[in-house]
């Protein structure tokens, strides 16, 4: 699943438009500094993690999830639906 697909799932579950607008790596880091006011070390870590996600480094579901939870992992859509109240505007 890529970020565009995730945005589509969020839009459907939350019944409002959610868009993913990809940024360059430097643009992402600049956003974290300017808009979120994060420290440079946190920006570095978050940017490295974000690039890995964009590259698909976390595409597999680790079997540890099932062992720890004692049940199969939920789909992203199932999770968003169950936790939709957390993303509703106040």
Buried (B, 14 or more C-beta within 10 A) or exposed (E): EEBEEBBBBBBEBBEEEBEEEEEEEEEBBEBBBEEEEBEEEEBEEBBEEBEEEEEEEEEEEEEEEEEEEEEEBEEBBEEBBEEEEEEEEE
